[in-house]
């Protein structure tokens, strides 16, 4: 598998899921640093949705990248550690500014 990089949007298999977790094959944003992804054989990722979100920032953030086929929102509150075995094809990459906003949103949620 190609190196998995921070800021990439990739397909991932999120099954099995419980409760309100996102499930199935869906795009995720890779949040963890490249060296973590490589050494731990896991990634920290956030689920994406193509459905307009009622919750605004910091729970969700609309991504403006043109590489995605649909309008997309990163669900900042849907953060998971996933085995690299669950990670599939690359769909695109977010901008450094979007990555900063996502991290700031996570910091607001967890109180950093």
N, C-alpha and C positions, 0 to 999 in steps of 0.2 A: 504494500500500500504506500502511496505517496505520503510524504511528510504532512502532518496535520498542523496547520498554523493558526495562531491567534487571529481573530477577526474574520476567519473564513465562515461561509455558510455552507453546510454540508447536509446531505440526507443522513438520517439516523433512524434506527429501529428503536422506538421508545416502549415497546411492549416487553414485559407486562407492565401495566400501569394500574394505579389504584385511585379511587375517589375522583378528585378534580384534576389529576395529573393529565398532561397531554399524552396521547397514545398513538400507536401505529407508526408508519413510515412518514416522517415529516422533516422539514428543514430545521436545523438548529444552528445557532451562532456559537462558535468555539470561543470561549472566554479565557481559558487557561493558557499560560505561556508555552511556547514551542518546546522548550527543554523539558517541562513537566509532562507534556503530551508524549514525548519520545521516551523518557525514562520510566514513567509510571505505567505506560500502556493504558492510561485512562485519559479522558478529557473532562473538563468542566464546561458545560454547555447550557444554553437557554433555548427553549422552544420558540419557534416562529409560528405565526398564524397569518392567513390571508383574509381572515374575517375582521372587519372593522371592530376595534375594541372600544367598549364603553369606558373602561378604566383608562385614565390618562397616565402621564408620567408621574411618579416613578415606577408604576406597575407595568406599563407598556411604553414602547417608543416606536413610532413609525419610521421605517428605514427608507431612505431616499435613493439608495443605490440603484442604478439602471440595469445591473446585471441580473436582477430577479425578474422572473416572468410575470409576477403578479405584485400588486400592492401588498406590502408585508409589514407586520408589527412583531417586534421581539417582545416576548413575554418575560420581562425581567424577574417576575416573581416565580417563574417556572425554571429554576436552576437545578441541574442534575449532574452527577458524576457518572460518566458512561465509559464502558470498556471501548477501546479502539475497534474491537470486533463489531460493534454496533454501528460504526461510522462508515458512510458510503461516499459517493461521488460529490465532488465540489460543485456548488452552484454559483458561487460568487464570493465577493469580499466586501466588507463594509469599510467606510472611510475611517481614518484615525479619529476624526471628530465624533463620529457616531459611536465608536468604541469608548471614547471618553465619556459620552453621555450615558451609555449603558452602565459603565462602572460607577458613575455618579448616582444613577438611579438605584443600583444595588446598595451602595453605601447609605442612601436615604432609608431604604427598607430595613437594613440590618443595624442601622444606627452607628455607623463608623464615623 
